Every structure is written in structure tokens, then in C-alpha cells.
Amino acid sequence: MPKLCWTQTGDAIELEVLNRDVYDYFIEKLNSQSLNRYTVTNFEYASLSQELQHCFGRIQKFIRDRLCLTDFDFDLDTSDQDDLNHLHRQWVKLHQRYPNISKLTDPTLPRDIAHINELIHAIEKCTEDMDATTTNPNYTMPNHFGTSILGFDFCNVSIPYNNLGRSTWEKWQNDDRVDDSDTNNFNEIYTNLKLNVSQVKKISAPYEYQIWCDQHKMPCVGGHIPLANLDKLNDNLLQYRQLFYKNSLIENNFITLE
């Protein structure tokens, strides 16, 4: 079964491929150029985790020692979504019981109590919209499949638009009504990937986009290439996020597709 793997740890997540012909072609081209080694360039888990641990530790000590409250008396593993859920629940309950808690903590620890909530959500969001790049992001492969492989669905692994020109989707968003040589609906396929560890969503072409395409005689096609979803996501969402968190802390730990 196809997999997303990490080179240093051997950790892997099985993939539910959306179009096997496209997937196999893409992987074959990557392997032929020794480009099947991805680095996520905008994954900020390490710094967010460290900041949350420090912030949590300060608030934990303050409300225990100064206020005699035990709401935060537990160990925190920021890579464990269950721990993040528990911390968020306790944070909410603390504010429900003591609506003015920030007035007690802020003079000593400015904004720390509010920052805990912000950091929890930032960590949860950091596994969405991840940009994965190869050592040669400018390498292209011909698109022999045409526009039928383009889509709108929110999936876990996709190929974003990185082409010269504008796709019909981008032209609609910018009301560029001229269908000229600059119109490029994935005439070629680049190597960059977009990764999301969140619930997938089936999305159809917006009605307004369909009307616009009809009016200007442009093809109503998607803005990216859906490639794969993480297998059994509903049962393993939290574990998959944890794999991304932990593997991001290891140097030279590349992602590959098999």
C-alpha cells in the first residue's frame, strides 16, 4: 500500500490514493530525479511547543503557589492531542470559575494565561496547510492527464499550483477574463506538495465560479491536484498529528512517498 514515510525514523502512514495512475507517474518522475525527499518549510511545531511548555510551567506554578489552585497540576506532552484537549478544557473551566483570572496573573505574567489558549490552537493549526518542497522545486513533469485530474476537494496530500501563468481558478479569483496564452491549467506538474493533517472535505466547484466560466467561455476546472488522503484518518487523526510533531524535531528527517 502507498505510504508517506520519514527517512530517519522509518515511521509511516498508509495512504488512500485518489488516482493511482497520477500517483504512480508522479512518484516515478520524482524517483528518476532523486527528488523524493521532502522538507516541510513552514512547520513551526518545535518553537510553538517550547513556548507553550514555558508558558504553561509559569502559570502552573503561579496559580498553585499564589492562588492555591490545582487546575493545571498535570504533566503536559504538547505532541499528544489528548493532552492539548485536556489543557484547553481546564483552561476554559478555570475561566468559567474565575472570570477575572487574567487580572490576577497578568501583573506578574503578562498575557501568559491568554497565550496558553493561543498556543494550543497554533499547534493544532500547524499541521494544516504545510508546504513540502524538494531540493529542486522548479523541476516539472508533463501533465499527460489533462484537466480531469484537477479538483476542489480538501485532501491530505495535494499538488498546489506553482505554474507559470494563471489557472482558470486563479483568473476567476482575480476577475481576469482574458483567456490567453497565460492561461495554464497545470500544463505541467511541479514537485511541491501541500500536506494537511485534518479532516478531508468533498468540495464542488462554487456556483459563482461555474457561472463565471460559462460567461467567459473558460474551462471550469479545479485549482489543485488531489493526490491522496491519510488512510483511516477518522480513527487515527491524533496519532498522525503526533507523528508529524515528533518527526519534525529530528534533523535531516525527510518525508518520502512510496
N, C-alpha and C positions, 0 to 999 in steps of 0.2 A: 504493500500500500504506500502511496506517496507520503512523504514526511517533510516537516520543517525541523531541521536539526541544528544543534550547536556543536561546533568543531572541538572545543576543549573538553566539554563535559560528556558529550555523547547523548545529552538529553534530546528528546524528540517528541513532536506532536504529530499525530497522523492527520492527513488532510483529506477532505472530501473535495475532489477536483471537480470543477464545474464544466469544463470542456477538455476532455482528455487529449484530443488532437493538439489543441493550442498549448496545453501544459507540456506535453512531451516535446513539441517543437521548441518551445521557449527554453526548456531545460537543456535540450541537445545543443542549442546555439550557445547558451551560457557555458556549458562544459567545454565546447570546442574552442572557446576563447579563454578558458581558465578564469571565468568571471563569476562562477557560482560560489561567491564568498561575500556575504552582505554585512555591512555595518549600519546600525541604526544611528542616525546622526542627530536626532532631536529627542533622545530618550533621557529624561532628567531624573530618573528614579534615585540614583545614588545621592545627589545633593538634596533632593526633597526628603529622602529617608533620614539622612543625617540631621537635617534641620528639624524634622518632626520629633526625632528622638530627644534632641536637646531641649526643644520647647516643652515636650511632654514631661521630661525629667524635672525641669524647673517648676512647672505648675504642680506636678505631683508632690514635690517636696513642700512647696509653699502652702497648698491647701491642707496638707496633712499636718505640718508643723505649726502653721499660724492659725488655721481655721478648724483644725481637728476634724477634717473631713476625709473619708476613706474612698471617695468615689473613683479615684484614679489609682488605687492600690492594686496594681496588677502589672505583670511584665508585658512589654509591647514588642511584637515582631512585625515591623512595617511591611514585610513581604507576605504576610498572612492576611488575606482579606477578612477572615473571621475576626482577627484582632482589630483591624481597622473598623469593622462594623461595630464591634463591642465598644471601642473607644468613642465612636461617633454617638452611639446610643447613650453612653454615660455622660458625654458632653452635653447632649440635649437634656437629659434628666437633671443634670446639675443646674442648667439654666432655668428649667421649669421650677425647680425648688427654690432657687436663689436668683431671681431675675436680674439683680444688681451685682452679680458675682464679678463682673468685669471692673466695677468701681472699687472692689476690694483688691483685685490683683494688679490692675493697670498701674497704680502709683509705683509699685515695686518692679513689676514685669510688664512693661508697656506692650499692649496688644497680644501678649503671648496666648491668652485664653482664646481670643478670636482667631489667632493664627493657627491654632491646632485644627480647627474646623477647615480652614482654607487649605492647609497642607494635606489633610485627608483626601479632600476632593481633587487636589492637584495630583496626588499619587494615583488615584483611581483613573484620572483622565489621561495620565501619561502613557497608558497602553492603547490609547486611541490615536489614530492619525500619525503613526510612526513612519518616518521616511527611511527606507532601507536602500543603500546605494552600494554599487560595486566599485572596483578600482578604476573602471572606465565607463562612467555614466553616459558618455557620448557614443558608445557603440550602438549600432542599430542593426536590426534584422528585418528583412522584408516581411510585410504582412500579406501572406498569401490567402488569408481567410476573408478579407473584406470587412465591411462594417457590421456584419451579422454577429460578430463576437463582442461588440461594444454593448454596454449596458448601463443601468442606473442603480442596480441593487447595491446596498451597503453590505460588503462582504469582508472577510477577514484578511484575504490576500488579493490584491489587485494591482494592475499596472496603470499608474496615473499618466495623465497627458504631459508629455515633455517634448513635443514635436515642434518642428519649425512651421510656423503658421498658426492658424486658429481652427479648432474643430467647430462643427456646427453648434455644438453645445455652448462653446465659449462665445461664438458670434451672437447667439441669442442673448446670453447674459450681458453683452455689451452693445446690443442692438446694432450689430454690424451686418447690414442687409445685403452686402455685395458678395456674391458667390464667385470669387475669382481664384487665381492660382494659389492664393494664400490659404484657401480652404484645405485643411489637412485633417481628415478623419482617420488618424492612425494609419497613414500610408506605410509607415514603418513602425517598428516596435522597439522602444528603448528598454534598458535593463532595470531601471529603478522600480522599486516596489512600494506600495502603501500597505502597512500592516495595522490591523485593528484587533484587539482582544476584547471584544464586546459583542453584544447580541447582533446577529445578522438581521437584515431587513429587506424584504422584497419591495422594490420601488419601481413604479411605472413612470413613463415619460410624463412630465407635467402637462396638463391640458393646454395651458397657455403656450408652452413650447411647441406642442403639436400644431396649434393654430398658426403660430408664427412661421413654422417651417412650411406649412401649406401655403401661406400667403406669399412667401418669398421663394417658393419652389426650391427649398433646400431639404436634404435628407434628414429625417427625424431619427437621429442615432444617439447612442449613449456617450457619456463623457469620459469613460474609462473602460478597462478590460477586466471584468471579474475573472479571477483565476481560481481561487479555492477558498473553502471555509475550514475552520478547525473542526475535526471530527468529534462528534458527541459533545458539542460545546455546552449544551444546557446542563450536562452532568458534571462538566469539568472546568467551567469558566474560572473559578477561583484558583484552581490548581494551575491552569495555563498562565494566568497572570503572575502567579508566584514563580513559574519557570522563567518568564521574561525578567522579572525583578532580579532574581538570583543570578541568572546568567549574564546580566548587564554589568555585574560587579567584577567580572573576570576579564582580564586583559586579553586581547587578541582572540576573543571567543566569537568567531564569526558564525553567522546564520547561513545555512545552505538548504537548498531544496533537492529532494531526492524523488 
